[in-house]
Amino acid sequence: MGITEALDRELWITRVALEEYDVRGALLLAGDTHAVVWDTLARPRDMTPYHPLIGQRSLTIVYSHGDWDHIWGTAGLPYRRARIVAHADTRHRFDTDVPDVLAKRRSAEPGAWDDVVLVPPTESFHGHRTLELRGLTLELHHLPGHTADCIVGFIPERGVLLAGDTIETPCPVIPADSPLAAWVSELRRWAADDRVRTVIPAHGPVGTRDLVCRNLEYLEAILSGRPVDPRGPLTPFYRETHIQNVRWSPAAGR
Ligand SMILES: [Zn+2]
């Protein structure tokens, strides 16, 4: 069972423990009329705590990217009446790797994932997209790196950056085909943006703009082949992630 807590009256976060790591999503309430769910996490039941908070508000769901632990919980929401927004590449993934990943998981663990429904975005965008809510704005910005379809969400009125998997502690996950230089240059922009006060990543603790700076230092080191260590004690998952990340480095002969 996950933990749902209020950062304030309008912004809630839910964190659930998966086998190897935790994942976090958010719920933004704009007045009495609008609710936005940022990532639906791994299982429909992960969304149960949001029901009384959403109530009769109109519902927008945003996927930070198409990885399973961010999109498999959608059936736990009144998704048929929702608009679902994601990057165009995330929409494309629902026709390619998204169903494959679920099929593999179902065959590995029969019965355990039967309640998952794959619900593709109803609207998609390239570059950026702004959602005007009641008294609040949610800017969606493409930020490829962890995956090609990653986005971040920024709420300028609140200084909140919803970072998905583009910011992660102890270290982000860099796939072999990562557009790492693009990732670094976009994070430089956010690191220099003093409007950013609160950073809400999907994995690892919530923090301040400092989280962006730390991830940037790590990714810059990997990009330029400098030695770097992740922050803090490492679980087996992050130990392995760091080993794989270092292989990305040009010094490793790629
Ligand atoms: Zn993730």
Boltz pocket constraint, residues with backbone or C-beta under 6 A from the ligand:
constraints:
  - pocket:
      binder: B
      contacts: [[A, 23], [A, 67], [A, 69], [A, 70], [A, 165], [A, 202], [A, 203]]
      max_distance: 6.0
